[in-house]
Amino acid sequence: MEPAPCPPTRALAVLAHPDDVDFGCGGTIASWTEAGAQVTYCIVTDGAAGGSDRSIPRDEMARLRESEQRAAAKLVGVDEVRFLGYPDGALQVTMDLRRDISRVIRQVRPDRVVCQSPERWWERIQASHPDHLAAGEACLAAVYPDARNPFAFPDLLEKEGLEPWTVPEVWMMASPRMSHYVDVTATVDRKINALQCHATQITDPPALEQTVKGWLSRMAAQQGLPDGTYVEGFQIVTIP
């Protein structure tokens, strides 16, 4: 397995739904915060369309999912979680969304951005929820060219005083072109604990742990790593 780059100083994870970051890269995030990285989450939708309990009002579901995500974040060392509040299940790549993500990039000024791949992964179609694809495409457009361009969304600079920021690299989760893998064996339990915080989304916690560890161990085996090893995979895009 090719060694992954060193942990970032500041990272921003832009994901469609509460729990996406924990499913996709919770172990990696935990390893970065253990190494001293400052990590910020930006959750694009309100998560109101999630869960199977019809007795929970949708506006109450959104509040619960925000609380669950904040609790999960703390378990992997993340204190700052921002919510953009777009409707769950109806996400589109709009100029408003690009502007809002660009704003967060300029505020956080990360040296690494994590997002979902805008490319459909046919072998694991569940990872390519339409909201995931839209969030990934909007995030990439915000990274390049919007956040670095002083003439894109001029109010961000002229009225909000947010200077342009160039993100040097993007790590995409759930990509059909994954080529970099992070060994998360030491942090997999923190990832599982974070996932268990999303109680509104989980009907069988033991089965969830088995399923997630199965995904990670199979990826490790594909990289020739021994039994008992868990990895998370990414496509890394370097941006000059």
Buried (B, 14 or more C-beta within 10 A) or exposed (E): BEEBEEBBBBBBBBBBBBBBBBBBBBBBBBBBBBEEBBBBBBBBBBBBBBBEEEEBEBEEBBBBBBBBBBBBBEBBBBEEBBBBBBBBBEBEBEEEBBBBBBBBBBBBBBBBBBBBBBBBBEEEEEBBBEBBBBBBBBBBBBBBBBBBBEEBBEEBBEEEEBEBBBBEBBBBBBBBEBEBBBBBBEBBBBBBBBBBBBBBBBEEEEEBBEEBBEBBBEBBEEEEBEEEBBBBBBBBBEBE
